[in-house]
């Protein structure tokens, strides 16, 4: 939930993070999932129910923001309160609803930004780091696999947080490439085939059923929930 606190010139917002995590968050609210070694804050922003994810390493306090999507004042406030050691902002793809707050958050925090080179030119902030499929991203003690999934956009990326210690399940942040019930939107059969092939090859063939999926909009899911529907998605073509 959000509560407003007035000051002398305007109204500022304080984000109250709900520690009861269900995978669903209402508009302009945030919830925290605490796992061994990492906390994950999911916040819904903007009129399209975009999800922004703030991950913080429990050991070092270093944080990663995935998609500074919208409501810049809320995200700036969230980062200031919850992640004073923001190390990187990753934009999953070039669509505007996923980067409307990018410039404001980057300017406020001084954190560098990252994106895939095929989508980088569309962003309002030139990425300090260009991501490629197959590379490894490290933030504190957190290690992420970068997965390039061409189809929704040419340079869409997903990030898979590897298990560590008592955290045994992969945490997969898919942008608009995978949702409960199917892949992200594509506009041609070629784009659909590319996205599905990427999901099958680099996601479903690599990660287990217990992998938690955090999409760019809406509720979480798991690969085990979606895997039985792969043939259905192929048959329907979307």
C-alpha positions, 0 to 999 in steps of 0.5 A: 500500500501507499501512504502520503506524507505532506511536506511544505511544497508538495506531496511525497510518497512513502512506499509500505512494502507488504511482507506477505508475498503471494505473487500478486500485487495491486496497482501502486503497491509493493510486496517483499519475498524473502528467500535465503540470501536475497529479498525480492520486492515486486511493485506494480506501476503505471496503468498497464500493471507493469512489474518492477523488481528490486532484488537485494543481496542479503550479505552485501546489501547490493541491489538490482532493479529490473525494469524502471517501468513507470511511476518514477516518484514511487520507484525513486522513493522505493529504491531510496528506502529499500536499496541504498546500494543500487548497483544496476538497472536492467531494462528487459526490452525496448517497449516504452511501458518498461522504461518510463521511469528509467531516466528518473531512477538512473539520475536519482541513484547514479546507478548504471543501466543495462540492456541488450544491444538490439533494444538499446537504441530505443531507450532514453538512457544509453546503457552503460552495459550491453547484455548478451545471452549466455553471459553472467551478471553478478550483484553482490553474491547473487548470480544471474544467467542472461537469456536472450529471447528474440521475438517479443522484441529483437533484444528481449532478455530474461534473468535467471537468479541461480540457486545458492545455499538453501535457496534451491529454486531458480528465480526467473524474471521474464519481462514480456517473454513468458506469462501465466498461460503463454508467451508474450505478444508477437506480431508475425509467425516468424516472431512467434516461432523465434520466441517459442523456440527460445523459450523451449531451448533456453528456458524449459529445457534448462530450468526445472519445474520449481523455477519461479517465473516473475513476469513483466505484468501480472501474477507470478507462475512456475515453469511446472505450471506452464510446461504441460501447455507448450504443445497447446501454445505451439498449436494455437500460434500465440 
